Amino acid sequence: ERFGHWKDTAILLRGSAVHSLSRMFLQQWTLHAGPESLNFPEEEYLVSAPVPAQGYVQPFPDTPLDHFNVAENAYMHLVQRANHYVYITTPYLILDNEFITALKTAAESGVDVRIITPSHPDKWYVHMVSRSYYQTLIESG
């Protein structure tokens, strides 16, 4: 195949995280399509069923339409506070110097840092940018 074999990931969520993700989706929908595009009562689809928690899920919205870097800050926070491992899988690895430094610092402090990117990319220019980080990251462990 031209781009190799892709692995998509799916998850099943139950509980309050579903409510948060649904609300975020509907907020984006109405922002772009207008409130009149929702031809059903929103609250009807935002019912949270009580489910025993087996872990933590923290949904958060992020958008290029404001000056907040919510996703960047969340990922940076996770890397900086990792004690055992950081595993990242992405088809489009684009890093800034601050994030590279955080990954290198984590690896140098004994955190198991692994980054998985495709060997057969669909975007050659993104692949070249991704590969440009390999040497410095590998040197840090």
C-alpha positions in Angstrom: 0.0 0.0 0.0 1.1 3.5 -0.7 1.1 4.7 2.9 1.6 1.4 4.8 -0.9 0.2 7.3 -2.6 2.8 9.5 -3.8 2.0 13.0 -6.8 4.0 14.2 -7.6 4.0 17.8 -11.1 4.1 19.3 -12.1 4.4 22.9 -15.4 3.9 24.8 -16.1 6.4 27.5 -18.9 6.4 30.0 -19.8 8.9 32.7 -19.2 12.6 33.1 -16.5 12.8 30.5 -19.1 11.9 27.8 -21.2 14.9 28.9 -18.2 17.2 28.7 -17.2 16.0 25.2 -20.7 16.2 24.0 -21.1 19.8 25.2 -17.8 20.7 23.6 -18.9 19.2 20.3 -22.2 21.0 20.4 -20.5 24.3 21.3 -18.3 24.0 18.2 -21.2 23.0 16.1 -23.3 26.0 17.0 -20.3 28.3 16.7 -19.8 27.4 13.1 -23.3 26.4 12.0 -25.4 28.7 14.2 -27.7 28.0 17.0 -30.7 27.4 14.6 -28.8 24.4 13.2 -29.6 22.4 16.4 -33.2 21.2 15.7 -33.4 19.2 18.9 -33.3 20.1 22.6 -29.6 20.1 23.5 -30.2 19.0 27.1 -32.0 15.9 25.8 -28.7 14.5 24.5 -26.6 15.7 27.4 -27.8 13.3 30.1 -25.1 12.0 32.4 -25.6 8.5 33.7 -23.8 7.6 36.9 -21.0 5.2 36.2 -18.4 4.0 38.7 -15.0 5.6 38.0 -12.2 3.3 37.0 -9.8 6.1 36.0 -9.6 9.7 35.1 -10.5 11.5 31.9 -10.1 15.2 31.5 -11.7 16.5 28.3 -10.6 20.0 27.3 -11.5 22.2 24.3 -8.9 23.9 22.2 -9.2 26.1 19.2 -7.0 28.3 17.0 -9.6 31.0 17.3 -8.3 32.3 20.7 -4.9 33.0 22.3 -5.0 30.1 24.8 -2.8 27.1 24.2 -4.9 24.6 26.1 -3.7 21.4 24.4 0.0 22.5 24.4 -0.1 23.4 28.1 -1.8 20.1 29.0 0.7 18.0 27.1 3.6 20.1 28.5 2.2 19.5 32.0 2.0 15.8 31.4 5.6 15.5 30.1 7.1 17.7 32.9 5.4 15.7 35.6 6.0 12.2 34.3 7.8 9.9 36.7 7.9 6.6 34.7 7.0 7.0 31.0 5.8 9.2 28.2 4.5 7.5 25.1 3.4 9.6 22.2 2.0 8.3 18.9 1.2 10.8 16.2 1.3 10.9 12.4 2.3 14.6 12.5 5.1 15.3 15.0 5.7 19.0 15.0 7.5 20.3 18.1 8.7 23.6 19.3 11.9 24.1 21.2 10.2 24.3 24.6 8.5 20.9 24.0 11.8 19.3 22.7 13.5 20.6 25.9 10.7 19.1 28.1 11.1 15.7 26.3 14.9 15.7 26.6 14.7 16.7 30.2 12.3 13.9 31.0 14.4 11.3 29.2 17.6 12.5 30.9 15.9 12.2 34.3 15.1 8.5 33.7 11.6 8.8 32.2 11.0 6.2 29.4 10.2 8.5 26.5 8.9 6.9 23.3 7.6 8.6 20.2 6.0 6.6 17.4 5.5 8.1 14.0 4.6 6.4 10.6 7.4 4.9 8.5 5.3 5.6 5.4 3.8 9.1 5.7 1.0 10.6 3.8 2.6 14.1 3.9 6.2 14.0 2.9 7.0 17.5 4.2 5.6 16.8 7.7 7.6 13.5 7.7 10.8 15.5 6.9 10.0 17.9 9.8 9.3 15.0 12.1 12.6 13.4 11.2 14.5 16.6 11.9 13.9 16.0 15.6 15.1 12.4 15.7 18.8 13.0 16.2 18.5 15.4 19.2 15.8 13.3 20.8 17.7 10.1 20.4 20.9 11.6 21.8 18.9 12.5 25.0 17.8 8.9 25.4 
